[in-house]
Amino acid sequence: MPFDPQVTAMRERVVAAGAPPLYTLPIAEARAADLAAIRDAAGAGEPVHEVTDRCVPGPQGDVPVRVYRPTANAAPLPTLVYFFGGGWTLGSIDTSDEICRHLANSVPAQVITVGYRLAPEHRFPAAVHDCYAATSWIADHADEFGADPRRLAVAGDSAGGNLAAVVALLARVRGGPDLVAQVLVYPNTDYRGGTESMRDNDDDALFNRRSVAWYWGHYLATPEDGLDPLVSPLLAEDLGALPPALVITAEYDPLRDEGEQYATRLRAAGVPVVATRYPGMVHGFFAMAGVLDGGRLARRQVSDYLRDHFGLPRLDT
């Protein structure tokens, strides 16, 4: 099917604005342009009862985190650790601010986003180590965060989805923390590419295969790193005994096929999986709920999925 009409209108605005692709810009300019575009498409962030910035110990210094708490209730809350997207190169805690506010209110749950180190200043495995260390610290210090350690999940979009999948793999290998779910929104899962969706999605006005190559080029020190399962979770030999997964993909996304292949492999390994492809949508739509109905629908699916796995009742509205 063709682009969703709202995607077409968004694309036309991008073309009319004449904005250069992010992968043609210097890093600092690309980071600023990425954040501005996300804020423009996300809409105004919802008020949340409490938002706190703090740090947790990381492998090479403190790692910043932002804690979104939807209620004044002091009881331990189910907690989602969220990893922002941006190809491990762009993005920040501010990038996912609107998403985290929405999920905190809509689940409801405590949401904690992790400010992992970015490439190319800090290449693989810095982001992986930061995300796993932060997740483990939150689990081990649940009382300090007001978190229920029996109801802890991870999630992320794009590179953040990759990091969520990798944290789930590491948690299995290292014996914790225990996760009740992983939510992977159009995740990178295979450095090798070569899929039909990677070949077909080459529109300069949208996230395309050149975007993917640009991000990989900054994230990896050598191409051989791309074969590490902590970079390409699709290449892990064993995907069994991982937490239940929700995998969301977009029809017009170079990462579509590898995300769906990961869902297929998880299911074959006995992991409960819900995999949904959103027709007419493009990469990034989950962060564009201010202009794309598809983004709002995907967020509702994520909220319902987390509610189910946190043992919370479904909402009627």
C-alpha positions as CSV (number, residue, x, y, z in Angstrom):
1,M,0.0,0.0,0.0
2,P,1.2,3.6,-0.4
3,F,2.3,5.9,2.4
4,D,-0.3,6.8,4.9
5,P,-1.8,10.2,3.8
6,Q,-0.4,11.8,7.0
7,V,3.1,10.5,6.2
8,T,2.8,11.9,2.7
9,A,1.9,15.3,4.1
10,M,4.8,15.1,6.6
11,R,7.2,14.1,3.8
12,E,6.0,17.0,1.7
13,R,6.7,19.5,4.5
14,V,10.2,18.1,4.8
15,V,10.9,18.5,1.1
16,A,9.4,22.0,1.1
17,A,11.6,23.0,4.0
18,G,14.7,21.9,2.1
19,A,16.3,20.4,5.2
20,P,19.4,18.4,4.4
21,P,19.5,14.7,5.5
22,L,21.0,14.3,8.9
23,Y,23.7,12.0,7.6
24,T,25.1,14.9,5.5
25,L,25.6,17.2,8.6
26,P,28.4,17.5,11.1
27,I,27.6,15.6,14.3
28,A,26.7,18.7,16.4
29,E,24.4,20.1,13.8
30,A,22.8,16.7,13.2
31,R,22.1,16.3,16.9
32,A,20.5,19.7,17.2
33,A,18.4,19.1,14.0
34,D,17.3,15.7,15.2
35,L,16.0,17.0,18.6
36,A,14.2,19.9,16.9
37,A,12.5,17.6,14.4
38,I,11.4,15.2,17.1
39,R,10.0,18.0,19.3
40,D,8.1,19.4,16.3
41,A,6.5,16.0,15.4
42,A,5.9,14.8,19.0
43,G,3.6,17.6,20.2
44,A,3.6,19.1,23.7
45,G,4.7,16.8,26.4
46,E,2.1,15.7,29.0
47,P,2.4,16.9,32.6
48,V,3.6,14.1,34.9
49,H,3.4,14.2,38.7
50,E,7.1,14.2,39.2
51,V,10.2,14.3,36.9
52,T,13.6,14.0,38.5
53,D,17.1,14.0,36.9
54,R,19.8,12.1,38.7
55,C,22.7,9.8,38.1
56,V,23.6,6.2,38.7
57,P,27.0,4.5,38.7
58,G,28.2,3.4,35.3
59,P,31.2,1.4,34.1
60,Q,33.2,4.6,33.4
61,G,31.6,7.3,35.6
62,D,28.1,8.3,36.4
63,V,25.2,7.7,33.9
64,P,22.4,10.3,33.9
65,V,18.9,9.1,34.2
66,R,15.5,10.8,34.2
67,V,12.7,9.4,36.3
68,Y,9.1,10.0,35.4
69,R,6.7,9.2,38.2
70,P,2.9,9.4,37.4
71,T,1.5,9.5,40.9
72,A,2.2,10.9,44.4
73,N,1.6,7.4,45.7
74,A,4.7,6.3,47.5
75,A,4.1,2.6,46.9
76,P,6.6,0.7,44.6
77,L,5.5,1.1,41.0
78,P,6.0,-1.1,38.0
79,T,9.0,0.4,36.2
80,L,10.0,0.7,32.5
81,V,13.6,1.5,31.6
82,Y,13.5,3.3,28.3
83,F,16.4,3.8,25.8
84,F,16.1,6.6,23.3
85,G,16.8,6.3,19.6
86,G,19.2,8.1,17.4
87,G,21.5,5.5,15.9
88,W,23.8,5.5,19.0
89,T,25.0,8.8,17.6
90,L,22.2,11.3,18.0
91,G,19.7,11.6,20.8
92,S,19.6,12.3,24.5
93,I,17.4,12.0,27.5
94,D,15.5,15.0,26.0
95,T,14.8,13.1,22.8
96,S,12.5,10.6,24.5
97,D,11.0,13.1,27.0
98,E,7.6,13.3,25.4
99,I,7.4,9.5,24.9
100,C,8.3,8.8,28.5
101,R,5.8,11.3,29.8
102,H,3.1,9.6,27.8
103,L,4.0,6.1,28.8
104,A,4.2,7.0,32.5
105,N,0.7,8.4,32.4
106,S,-0.9,5.9,30.0
107,V,0.3,2.6,31.6
108,P,0.6,4.0,34.3
109,A,4.1,3.1,35.5
110,Q,7.3,4.7,36.5
111,V,9.5,5.3,33.4
112,I,13.3,5.8,33.7
113,T,15.2,6.9,30.6
114,V,19.0,6.3,30.4
115,G,21.5,8.9,29.1
116,Y,24.0,6.4,27.7
117,R,27.2,7.6,26.1
118,L,27.1,8.4,22.3
119,A,29.2,7.5,19.4
120,P,31.6,8.4,17.8
121,E,33.0,9.9,21.0
122,H,32.2,6.5,22.7
123,R,31.9,3.6,20.3
124,F,30.5,0.1,20.9
125,P,30.3,-1.3,23.6
126,A,30.0,1.9,25.7
127,A,26.2,2.4,25.1
128,V,25.6,-1.3,25.9
129,H,27.5,-1.2,29.1
130,D,25.8,2.0,30.3
131,C,22.3,0.7,29.6
132,Y,22.9,-2.6,31.3
133,A,24.6,-1.0,34.3
134,A,21.8,1.5,34.7
135,T,19.1,-1.2,34.4
136,S,20.9,-3.4,36.9
137,W,21.4,-0.5,39.4
138,I,17.7,0.4,39.2
139,A,16.8,-3.3,39.9
140,D,19.3,-3.6,42.8
141,H,18.2,-0.3,44.3
142,A,14.5,-0.6,43.7
143,D,13.6,0.8,47.1
144,E,15.6,3.9,46.4
145,F,13.7,4.5,43.1
146,G,10.3,3.4,44.4
147,A,10.3,0.6,41.9
148,D,8.8,-2.8,42.1
149,P,11.7,-5.2,41.2
150,R,9.2,-7.9,40.3
151,R,7.7,-5.7,37.6
152,L,10.6,-4.3,35.6
153,A,10.7,-4.1,31.8
154,V,12.9,-2.5,29.1
155,A,11.9,-0.7,25.9
156,G,13.4,1.5,23.2
157,D,12.9,2.8,19.7
158,S,15.4,2.3,16.8
159,A,18.9,2.1,18.3
160,G,17.1,2.2,21.7
161,G,15.2,-0.9,20.6
162,N,18.5,-2.5,19.8
163,L,19.8,-1.6,23.2
164,A,16.7,-3.0,24.9
165,A,17.1,-6.3,23.1
166,V,20.8,-6.4,24.0
167,V,20.1,-5.6,27.7
168,A,17.6,-8.5,27.8
169,L,20.3,-10.8,26.3
170,L,22.8,-9.7,28.9
171,A,20.4,-10.0,31.7
172,R,19.8,-13.7,30.8
173,V,23.6,-14.4,30.5
174,R,24.5,-12.6,33.7
175,G,21.6,-13.9,35.8
176,G,19.6,-10.7,36.1
177,P,17.9,-8.4,36.4
178,D,14.7,-10.2,35.9
179,L,12.6,-8.6,33.2
180,V,8.9,-9.2,32.7
181,A,8.9,-7.8,29.1
182,Q,10.9,-6.2,26.3
183,V,9.4,-3.7,23.9
184,L,11.4,-3.2,20.7
185,V,10.2,-0.4,18.4
186,Y,11.7,-0.7,14.9
187,P,14.9,-2.1,16.3
188,N,18.3,-2.5,14.6
189,T,19.0,-6.3,14.9
190,D,21.5,-7.1,12.2
191,Y,24.5,-5.1,11.0
192,R,24.8,-7.1,7.8
193,G,21.6,-5.6,6.3
194,G,21.0,-7.0,2.9
195,T,17.2,-7.3,3.4
196,E,14.6,-6.3,0.9
197,S,13.4,-3.4,3.1
198,M,17.0,-2.1,3.4
199,R,17.3,-2.1,-0.4
200,D,13.9,-0.6,-1.1
201,N,13.7,2.3,1.3
202,D,16.0,4.9,-0.2
203,D,14.0,8.1,-0.1
204,D,16.3,11.1,0.7
205,A,13.4,12.8,2.5
206,L,13.0,9.9,5.0
207,F,15.2,7.6,7.1
208,N,16.9,5.4,4.5
209,R,19.7,2.9,4.0
210,R,22.3,5.7,3.9
211,S,21.1,6.8,7.3
212,V,21.6,3.3,8.6
213,A,25.1,3.1,7.2
214,W,26.0,6.5,8.6
215,Y,25.0,5.4,12.1
216,W,26.8,2.1,11.9
217,G,29.9,3.9,10.8
218,H,29.9,6.1,13.9
219,Y,28.9,3.3,16.3
220,L,31.4,0.6,15.4
221,A,35.2,0.7,15.7
222,T,35.5,-2.0,13.1
223,P,33.1,-3.8,10.8
224,E,33.9,-7.0,12.7
225,D,32.2,-5.6,15.7
226,G,29.0,-5.7,13.8
227,L,29.0,-9.5,14.1
228,D,28.9,-9.4,17.9
229,P,25.4,-10.4,19.2
230,L,25.6,-7.4,21.5
231,V,25.5,-5.3,18.3
232,S,23.4,-7.6,16.1
233,P,21.1,-9.6,18.5
234,L,19.7,-11.5,15.4
235,L,23.1,-13.2,15.3
236,A,22.9,-14.6,18.8
237,E,23.0,-18.4,18.7
238,D,20.4,-18.9,21.4
239,L,17.4,-16.6,21.9
240,G,15.6,-18.9,24.4
241,A,14.6,-17.9,27.9
242,L,14.3,-14.2,27.1
243,P,11.4,-12.1,28.4
244,P,8.2,-11.8,26.3
245,A,8.6,-9.3,23.5
246,L,6.5,-6.8,21.6
247,V,8.1,-6.0,18.3
248,I,6.8,-3.0,16.3
249,T,7.8,-2.3,12.7
250,A,6.8,0.2,10.0
251,E,6.0,-0.8,6.4
252,Y,8.3,1.8,4.8
253,D,11.4,1.4,7.0
254,P,14.8,0.0,6.0
255,L,14.9,-1.8,9.5
256,R,11.5,-3.5,8.9
257,D,12.7,-6.9,7.8
258,E,15.4,-7.4,10.4
259,G,13.0,-6.4,13.2
260,E,10.5,-8.9,11.9
261,Q,13.2,-11.6,11.5
262,Y,14.1,-11.0,15.2
263,A,10.5,-11.5,16.2
264,T,10.4,-14.8,14.2
265,R,13.6,-16.1,15.8
266,L,12.3,-15.2,19.3
267,R,9.1,-17.0,18.7
268,A,10.9,-20.1,17.3
269,A,13.0,-20.1,20.5
270,G,9.8,-20.3,22.6
271,V,9.6,-16.7,23.6
272,P,6.1,-15.2,23.7
273,V,6.0,-12.6,20.9
274,V,3.6,-10.0,19.6
275,A,4.8,-8.6,16.3
276,T,2.9,-5.8,14.6
277,R,3.7,-4.0,11.3
278,Y,2.1,-0.6,11.0
279,P,1.0,-0.1,7.4
280,G,1.8,3.1,5.6
281,M,4.2,4.2,8.4
282,V,7.9,5.1,8.2
283,H,10.8,4.9,10.6
284,G,10.4,7.2,13.5
285,F,6.6,7.2,13.5
286,F,6.4,6.2,17.2
287,A,8.0,9.5,18.1
288,M,5.7,11.4,15.8
289,A,2.4,11.0,17.7
290,G,1.7,14.7,17.3
291,V,1.3,14.4,13.6
292,L,0.7,10.7,12.9
293,D,-2.3,8.7,14.1
294,G,-0.2,5.6,13.6
295,G,2.2,6.8,16.3
296,R,-0.7,7.2,18.7
297,L,-2.1,3.7,17.9
298,A,1.4,2.2,18.4
299,R,1.7,3.9,21.8
300,R,-1.7,2.6,22.8
301,Q,-0.5,-0.9,21.9
302,V,2.7,-0.5,23.9
303,S,0.7,0.8,26.9
304,D,-1.7,-2.1,26.8
305,Y,1.1,-4.6,26.4
306,L,3.0,-3.2,29.4
307,R,-0.2,-3.0,31.4
308,D,-0.8,-6.7,30.8
309,H,2.8,-7.7,31.7
310,F,2.8,-5.5,34.8
311,G,-0.4,-7.1,36.0
312,L,-2.5,-3.9,35.7
313,P,-6.1,-3.8,34.4
314,R,-6.8,-2.7,30.9
315,L,-8.4,0.7,30.5
316,D,-11.6,1.1,28.6
317,T,-10.7,4.3,26.8
